[in-house]
Amino acid sequence: QVQLVESGGGLVQAGGSLRLSCAASGRTFSTHAMGWFRQAPGKEREFVAALRWSSDSPYYADSVKGRFTISRDNAKNTVYLQMNSLKPEDTAVYYCAAGWVGSMSNLYEYDYWGQGTQVTVSS
């Protein structure tokens, strides 16, 4: 089992920044990718960004490219999501996920999920 704990959500004005963290523990060697997804009220969960533990090539949804940056600290088993130039449409619960995935943007390929952290962007 892998446990994921997100932190860093909150309320921010449009144009502001937040950094989310996801700390992984347990059998992390059974995963090779970490991703961030989000779910707004009444909408389906959607891909935001992902990164393999062994690669420096991140993947981003088009809606966040140029504004969000995913990074990792392998020594701490932690993945970060730096979110800049936030927009009201970024408001959602953000989830961290881990797994041994082929398609980085496919949420069904992730085996482990955190509890989510709320991000609210006011206009």
N, C-alpha and C positions, 0 to 999 in steps of 0.2 A: 504493500500500500504506500501511497504517496500522499502527504498532507500539504495543502497549499493555503497560505494565509496572506490575504491582500491587506494593504493599508495605504493611506494617503489620499483617499477621496475627500470631498468636501464641497463647499459652495464657493464659487468664484465668479467674478464679473466677466462678461465677454471681452476677449482680448487677453485675458489673464492666463496663468500657467498653473499646472499641478503636476506632481510626480507621484505615480503609483508604484508601489513595491509589492512583490510577490515572493515570499519566502517558502522554499520547498524543503520538506524533510521526509524521512523514511527511505523507501527504496528508489531514490532518485535515479540510480543507475539503470533502472528499467525504462526510463524515458529518454528521449533524445531531442525533444523539442518542447518549447514553452510558448504559449500564445496568450494574447489578450482578446477577449470578445466583449461585446456590450449588448445590453438589451434595454431599449426604451419602453415606456408603458404602451401596451397595445401592439408592440412590434415584435418580430422574431429576433432571436439572438443573432448578432452579426459579427463577422471577423473584423478585427482591428489591426493587429500586428502579430508577428511570430518570429521566433529565432531558434535555430538549433544550438545546442550546447557547444558543438564543435565547429561552428561556422560563424563567420563574420558577415554573412549575407542575410539581412533581415527581409521580411516580407511585410508589405503594408496594404491596407485597403486604399483604394483611390481617394476616398473621402478624407483620409488623414495624412496622405503623403505630403511631405514638406512641413508639416506641423507637429507630428508626433515622432518620437524616437524610442525604439526599443533597444535595451541593452541588458547585459548580464554581468554578474560577478560570480564566476564559477566557484571560487573559494567559499563564498557565502551561500551558494545554491539559491541565489536571488536574481530575479528578473525585474527590470524597471520599465516603466512607460512614462517618458517625459512628454507632457502634453502642453504645447504652446499655442498661442493664438486661438484660444478656445472659443467656440461658438455655441449659441443656445442649442443647436441641434446635436451637439456632443453630449447633452444631458442624457444620462443612462446609468444603469448599474453595470459596472465593469467587472468582468470575471477573468481570473487567471486560470489557465488550463495547461495540462502537461500530458504527454503521451509519446508513443512511438508512431509517428504519423508519416504518411506519404504526401498527402495534400495538406499543406500548412494552413489553408484557409477553411478546411472542412471541419466543422465543430464535432461531427460525429466520429472523427478519428481520434479525438482526445479522450483519454481514459479517466483523468482526474481533474477535478474542478474545485476552485475555492468557493467561499461563501458569497463573494461579491462585495464591492464597495461602491457607494453612491457618489456620482459626480453630477453636480448641478451647476449649470452655467446660466447666469442671469443676464438679461439684455439691458 
